[in-house]
């Protein structure tokens, strides 16, 4: 069936399938680790520390991985990412008495490297599969890739909670390892060789972006994702489990549905935003401004005990929808702004900032939750979103010639 498709579309489907399969295991692994170690009596900060290396190495990997992808090809960096995730899962198959904190942190470090190699490769590949004059097609393809990835991450949360409840930690890890091994072999066989390889060998000194718009967009992305993770990663699931008495199954299922819905909204971003213009700095500012008030409103409701559980869940759903559009707009803009030759250098730098935001958010989520609870995390989130708006105001606006063409094609 794949052979009947055009070469760019065939590669796009392979890249998307690869990325989504990886993300399925990544989401399940995150939920498994959070819930399993919480059940063992770990505190919120201790659980956050398990992901410290995951996020730190994500920062490093995006920066170096972009340079590596431009030198050896994105197909190779994508396949290396899959292999490293398989190795990380294998490390967690040891008996429970050997799963000490340093070992789990090391496995998470490998997983963080794997995830960001895979994501950087997938996002960069799309730039090379769409013609420069087909910007609305690029917007749609990036939105579909990003949305489908996050929808499957939600499915991964669901699977993680389900497998932990049904089979326990080790069996769940083994099943994911076997599935991902099949995907890795398929990727080695079918993904185009030398995809994204730069015509010139970029120097290591070219890692940092020299583009002011890309630097500003990267700063906005860092703040945006720190604002999400400061309350979503650790504080939210532990609050649902401890304060509201939710089971592992219920926490995993709800967060799964949230992320699936989040991914669905991301995929529809081209339809939900302006149909007459491509996204620019003005678009990002407007949507970030809309997002600012939501965490603050949830925090006020929790402080005043106004239907606390309903306010939290309803606010989370609204936050997810608006955040999804913000994220999708960002993802399109970096792919659009990146230069075609050595595209992974710009995309890698940008996702380095994304990983830095996740790192800041994850550590703060565990630390602030332990000191002051979920409400404090929400206020910090709102403050970070105000900063996102201020940075977005400095991003360039598109001229009339960049308006969306009605019928452009890849």
Buried (B, 14 or more C-beta within 10 A) or exposed (E): EEEEEEEBBBBBBBBBBBBBBBBBBBBBBBBBBBBBBBEEEBBBBBBBBBBBBBBBBBBBBBBBBBBBBBBBBBBBBBBBBBBBBBBBBBBBBBEEEEBEEEEBBEBBBBBBBBBBBBBBBBBBBBBBBBEEEBBBBBBBBBBBBBBBBBBBBBBBBBBBBBBBBEEEBBEBBBBBBEBBBEBBEBBEEBBBEEBBBBEEEBEEEBBEBEBEBBBBBBBBBBBBBBBBBBBBBBBBBBBBBEBEEBEBBBBBBBBBBBBBBBBBBBBBBBEBBBEEBBBBBBBBBBBBBBBBBBBBBBBBBBEEEEEBEEBBBBBBBBBBBBBBBBBBBBBBBBBBBBEEBBBBBBBBBBBBBBBBBBBBBBBBBBBBBBEEBBBBBBBBBBBBBBBBBEBBBBBBEBEEEEBBEEEBEB
